[in-house]
Amino acid sequence: MNIYKADLHTHTLFSPCGDLDMTPEYIIELALQRGVDIIGITDHNATRHCRLAEHYSHNRDIFVLCGAEVTTKEEAHVTCYFKNHELLDEFQAYLDEHLPNIPNSPDFFGDQVQIDEEMNIVYEEPRLLTSGLDEPIEKIAAKVKELDGIFIPAHIDKLKNSVISQLGFIPFDLPYDAVELSEKGDKEKMIQQHPYLKDKTFTRSSDAHIPDRVGIAPCYFEIETRSFEEIRMALHQENGRRVLLKV
């Protein structure tokens, strides 16, 4: 087995709260500089910069895990990941269908722009991406599983926009693959407060919106090689794969 440093939760400039310096190319460069082996691209309710991030990872020693950070109807944040472009596109269509028609105010919330390799703006999302979808968490999880994706409740230790802060607990029948801690989240404290998490896999991520945060709160995957299926096996603690919060 090999140990790979991972940061599964980063935002590009497409997220309204993402710094304009957070281009997919710069995120990949920063991750490589900081020894990150697996980087997750998870813009708010959008997958549109995943392909570009993958482009900049080609022939380089880093794996891009493609997905989105979704805001549920309950205003809880969950990260969702998919193994190929076809499934990403299906999920993007689902996000487009269920994102409310609340206009973005760039001067107040920030720009929501998609760029290409030449740094040209190729799309601007007119709706506010940080809005909650009109779907509850159970339906979003079901859609992710229908598309054979990975579903992780985000920053469960936070007092705002986590599944626990919004619902008081994680529904017992929710098909989640792991739970995510923020930089200072305490696994033992969370298990003490929520004993049903005892046997669950915990990850840790930066939730980076600015360059200085990329890779600042990693976890570590003990897997054979970097791939979607190996990552999923580690999250499920299968075949000797596992996730470590420190090494």
C-alpha positions as CSV (number, residue, x, y, z in Angstrom):
1,M,0.0,0.0,0.0
2,N,1.0,3.6,-0.5
3,I,0.2,6.7,1.5
4,Y,-1.2,9.7,-0.4
5,K,-1.8,13.2,1.0
6,A,-5.3,14.4,0.1
7,D,-7.3,17.6,0.2
8,L,-10.8,16.7,-1.1
9,H,-12.5,20.0,-0.7
10,T,-11.3,23.1,-2.6
11,H,-13.2,25.9,-4.5
12,T,-12.2,27.6,-7.7
13,L,-13.0,31.1,-8.7
14,F,-16.3,29.7,-10.1
15,S,-17.7,29.7,-6.5
16,P,-18.9,33.2,-5.6
17,C,-16.8,33.1,-2.4
18,G,-13.8,31.8,-4.2
19,D,-10.8,34.1,-4.6
20,L,-10.3,35.2,-8.3
21,D,-6.8,33.8,-8.0
22,M,-8.2,30.3,-7.5
23,T,-7.9,29.2,-11.1
24,P,-7.8,25.5,-11.7
25,E,-4.2,25.8,-12.9
26,Y,-3.1,27.7,-9.8
27,I,-4.8,25.2,-7.5
28,I,-3.0,22.3,-9.2
29,E,0.3,24.2,-8.9
30,L,-0.2,25.0,-5.2
31,A,-1.2,21.4,-4.4
32,L,1.9,20.1,-6.1
33,Q,4.1,22.6,-4.2
34,R,2.5,21.5,-0.9
35,G,2.9,17.8,-1.5
36,V,-0.8,17.1,-2.1
37,D,-1.3,13.8,-4.1
38,I,-5.1,13.9,-4.4
39,I,-7.0,17.2,-4.8
40,G,-10.8,17.5,-4.8
41,I,-12.5,20.2,-6.9
42,T,-15.8,21.0,-5.2
43,D,-17.3,24.3,-6.3
44,H,-20.7,25.3,-4.8
45,N,-23.5,23.5,-6.7
46,A,-21.3,23.2,-9.8
47,T,-18.9,20.8,-11.5
48,R,-17.9,23.1,-14.4
49,H,-14.2,23.6,-13.5
50,C,-13.4,19.9,-13.0
51,R,-12.4,19.2,-16.5
52,L,-10.0,22.1,-16.6
53,A,-8.4,21.0,-13.3
54,E,-7.9,17.6,-14.8
55,H,-6.3,19.1,-17.8
56,Y,-3.7,20.7,-15.7
57,S,-3.0,17.5,-13.8
58,H,-2.2,15.5,-17.0
59,N,1.3,13.9,-16.8
60,R,1.8,15.3,-13.4
61,D,2.0,13.6,-10.0
62,I,-1.4,14.5,-8.8
63,F,-4.9,13.0,-9.0
64,V,-8.0,15.2,-9.4
65,L,-11.2,13.9,-7.7
66,C,-14.1,15.7,-9.5
67,G,-17.2,16.8,-7.8
68,A,-19.2,19.6,-6.2
69,E,-20.1,20.9,-2.7
70,V,-23.9,20.8,-2.7
71,T,-26.2,22.9,-0.5
72,T,-29.3,21.0,0.4
73,K,-32.8,22.3,0.9
74,E,-32.0,22.2,4.7
75,E,-28.9,24.5,4.0
76,A,-26.5,21.6,4.8
77,H,-23.3,21.2,2.8
78,V,-22.4,17.8,1.3
79,T,-19.5,16.9,-1.1
80,C,-20.3,14.7,-4.0
81,Y,-17.8,13.0,-6.3
82,F,-18.0,11.1,-9.6
83,K,-15.7,8.9,-11.6
84,N,-16.1,10.2,-15.1
85,H,-17.1,13.1,-17.2
86,E,-20.4,11.6,-18.4
87,L,-21.6,11.2,-14.8
88,L,-20.4,14.6,-13.9
89,D,-22.4,16.1,-16.7
90,E,-25.5,14.2,-15.5
91,F,-25.0,15.5,-12.1
92,Q,-24.5,19.1,-13.4
93,A,-27.8,18.8,-15.2
94,Y,-29.5,17.8,-11.9
95,L,-27.9,20.8,-10.2
96,D,-29.1,23.1,-12.9
97,E,-32.6,21.7,-12.7
98,H,-32.8,22.2,-8.9
99,L,-30.9,25.4,-8.2
100,P,-33.4,28.1,-7.4
101,N,-33.7,31.1,-9.6
102,I,-32.2,33.6,-7.2
103,P,-30.0,36.0,-9.1
104,N,-26.4,36.5,-8.1
105,S,-25.2,39.9,-7.2
106,P,-21.5,39.9,-8.1
107,D,-20.7,43.1,-6.3
108,F,-22.1,41.6,-3.1
109,F,-21.5,37.8,-3.3
110,G,-18.7,37.6,-5.9
111,D,-18.2,36.6,-9.5
112,Q,-19.3,33.2,-10.8
113,V,-17.2,32.7,-13.9
114,Q,-15.9,29.7,-15.8
115,I,-12.7,30.1,-17.7
116,D,-10.8,28.1,-20.3
117,E,-7.1,27.3,-20.8
118,E,-6.4,30.8,-22.1
119,M,-8.1,32.4,-19.1
120,N,-11.1,33.6,-21.2
121,I,-14.4,33.7,-19.5
122,V,-16.6,31.1,-21.3
123,Y,-19.6,31.1,-19.0
124,E,-21.0,33.1,-16.1
125,E,-23.7,31.6,-13.8
126,P,-26.5,34.1,-13.3
127,R,-28.1,32.3,-10.4
128,L,-26.5,32.4,-6.9
129,L,-24.6,29.2,-6.5
130,T,-24.6,29.2,-2.7
131,S,-28.3,28.9,-2.6
132,G,-29.8,25.7,-1.3
133,L,-31.2,23.3,-3.9
134,D,-35.0,22.7,-3.8
135,E,-34.2,19.0,-3.0
136,P,-33.8,17.6,0.6
137,I,-30.6,15.8,1.6
138,E,-32.1,12.3,1.1
139,K,-33.0,13.0,-2.5
140,I,-29.6,14.4,-3.3
141,A,-27.9,11.4,-1.7
142,A,-30.1,9.1,-3.7
143,K,-29.2,10.9,-6.9
144,V,-25.5,10.6,-6.1
145,K,-25.9,6.9,-5.5
146,E,-27.9,6.5,-8.7
147,L,-24.8,7.9,-10.5
148,D,-22.5,5.6,-8.6
149,G,-20.9,8.6,-6.8
150,I,-19.3,9.2,-3.4
151,F,-21.4,11.2,-0.9
152,I,-19.7,12.9,2.2
153,P,-21.4,15.3,4.6
154,A,-19.1,18.3,4.8
155,H,-17.4,19.8,7.8
156,I,-19.8,18.1,10.3
157,D,-18.1,19.8,13.2
158,K,-19.1,23.3,12.1
159,L,-21.9,25.2,13.8
160,K,-23.3,26.4,10.5
161,N,-24.2,24.7,7.2
162,S,-23.3,21.2,8.4
163,V,-25.8,18.3,8.4
164,I,-25.5,18.1,12.2
165,S,-26.0,21.9,12.7
166,Q,-29.0,21.9,10.4
167,L,-30.7,18.6,11.5
168,G,-29.2,17.9,14.8
169,F,-27.9,14.5,13.6
170,I,-27.0,12.6,10.5
171,P,-30.1,10.5,9.4
172,F,-29.4,6.9,10.1
173,D,-30.6,5.8,6.7
174,L,-28.6,8.3,4.7
175,P,-26.2,6.4,2.4
176,Y,-23.0,8.4,3.1
177,D,-19.5,7.1,2.4
178,A,-17.6,9.1,5.1
179,V,-17.8,12.3,7.1
180,E,-15.6,15.3,6.7
181,L,-14.0,17.4,9.5
182,S,-12.8,20.9,9.1
183,E,-9.2,21.9,10.0
184,K,-9.7,22.0,13.7
185,G,-12.5,19.4,14.0
186,D,-11.9,16.8,16.7
187,K,-12.9,13.2,15.7
188,E,-13.0,11.9,19.3
189,K,-15.2,14.8,20.4
190,M,-17.6,14.2,17.5
191,I,-17.8,10.5,18.3
192,Q,-18.5,11.3,22.0
193,Q,-21.3,13.6,21.0
194,H,-22.6,11.3,18.2
195,P,-21.8,7.7,19.1
196,Y,-23.3,6.4,15.8
197,L,-20.2,7.8,14.1
198,K,-17.8,5.4,15.9
199,D,-17.2,3.1,13.0
200,K,-17.5,5.7,10.2
201,T,-14.6,6.9,8.2
202,F,-13.5,10.5,8.9
203,T,-11.7,12.7,6.3
204,R,-10.3,16.2,6.8
205,S,-10.2,18.9,4.2
206,S,-9.2,22.5,3.8
207,D,-12.5,23.8,2.2
208,A,-10.0,26.3,0.6
209,H,-11.5,29.4,-1.0
210,I,-8.2,31.3,-1.1
211,P,-4.7,30.2,-2.2
212,D,-3.2,30.1,1.2
213,R,-5.6,27.5,2.3
214,V,-5.0,24.9,-0.3
215,G,-3.7,21.7,1.3
216,I,-3.6,23.2,4.8
217,A,-5.8,20.5,6.4
218,P,-5.1,17.2,4.7
219,C,-6.0,13.6,5.4
220,Y,-4.1,10.5,4.1
221,F,-5.3,7.6,1.9
222,E,-3.6,4.3,2.4
223,I,-4.3,2.7,-1.0
224,E,-2.6,0.8,-3.9
225,T,-2.8,3.6,-6.4
226,R,-4.7,6.8,-7.0
227,S,-8.1,6.1,-8.6
228,F,-11.7,6.8,-7.9
229,E,-12.4,3.1,-6.9
230,E,-9.3,2.9,-4.6
231,I,-10.5,6.1,-2.9
232,R,-14.0,4.6,-2.4
233,M,-12.5,1.4,-1.0
234,A,-10.5,3.4,1.5
235,L,-13.6,5.4,2.6
236,H,-15.4,2.0,3.1
237,Q,-12.3,0.5,4.9
238,E,-12.3,-2.3,2.4
239,N,-9.4,-4.7,1.3
240,G,-6.9,-3.1,3.6
241,R,-7.5,0.4,2.4
242,R,-8.1,3.2,4.9
243,V,-8.1,6.9,5.6
244,L,-5.8,8.4,8.2
245,L,-6.2,11.9,9.8
246,K,-2.4,12.0,10.4
247,V,0.7,10.1,9.6
